[in-house]
Structures are given as C-alpha cells and as structure tokens.
C-alpha cells in the first residue's frame, strides 16, 4: 500500500555544533573539508532522488533537505538500494503509519 514518505537529509548544524573548542586553524580546515564532502554527498543524493520522481520541498526544515513521494515501503527499500543511498545518510518518515520508519538496506 502506498503512503506519503518523507526523506530528510541533514545539511549542517549550527556552527557551535560543528566545531570543537578551542577552534584552531587546523580544526577549521578539517571541518571545512568534512562539510564539503558531506554537502557534495547530499547533492548526489538529492539529484538521484529527484531523478527518481521524488519531490524536493522548497524549504529547509531544521537544517534538513526534505523530499516527499507516495510509494510503498517495499518499493522504497528497493529504490534506495538501486540508487546507492545508505540508510544512515537519510531519515525516513512514513506519515500514513504515523511513525518514523528506520530502514536497514
């Protein structure tokens, strides 16, 4: 049975969440590299999901990118696996089930 599925992808947190104190030049460089890699992967995931028919919401919610689609749980698992998206890269919510669904691919 199809239901509204929402995928949230963490973009980044507040600066005080991202940096460890004391802030040093090497720690800023390391965090910058980490954020660059993370945001590149987020871009790849968004492009793959939109290309697969997911709707990209036009807002940021709690520093997350939100995508929605009507689909079944079985189809969702197959789609994510085929797109190479790991379950630890996203958060999945099934609104018709009124619960957060965590999937292991």
Secondary structure as the mmCIF struct_conf table of DSSP 4:
data_model
#
loop_
_struct_conf.conf_type_id
_struct_conf.id
_struct_conf.beg_label_comp_id
_struct_conf.beg_label_asym_id
_struct_conf.beg_label_seq_id
_struct_conf.end_label_comp_id
_struct_conf.end_label_asym_id
_struct_conf.end_label_seq_id
STRN STRN1 UNK A 3 UNK A 10
HELX_RH_AL_P HELX_RH_AL_P1 UNK A 15 UNK A 18
HELX_LH_PP_P HELX_LH_PP_P1 UNK A 20 UNK A 20
BEND BEND1 UNK A 21 UNK A 22
HELX_LH_PP_P HELX_LH_PP_P2 UNK A 23 UNK A 23
HELX_RH_AL_P HELX_RH_AL_P2 UNK A 25 UNK A 51
TURN_TY1_P TURN_TY1_P1 UNK A 52 UNK A 53
HELX_LH_PP_P HELX_LH_PP_P3 UNK A 54 UNK A 54
STRN STRN2 UNK A 55 UNK A 61
TURN_TY1_P TURN_TY1_P2 UNK A 62 UNK A 63
STRN STRN3 UNK A 64 UNK A 71
HELX_RH_AL_P HELX_RH_AL_P3 UNK A 73 UNK A 83
TURN_TY1_P TURN_TY1_P3 UNK A 84 UNK A 84
HELX_RH_3T_P HELX_RH_3T_P1 UNK A 87 UNK A 89
STRN STRN4 UNK A 91 UNK A 94
TURN_TY1_P TURN_TY1_P4 UNK A 95 UNK A 98
STRN STRN5 UNK A 99 UNK A 100
#
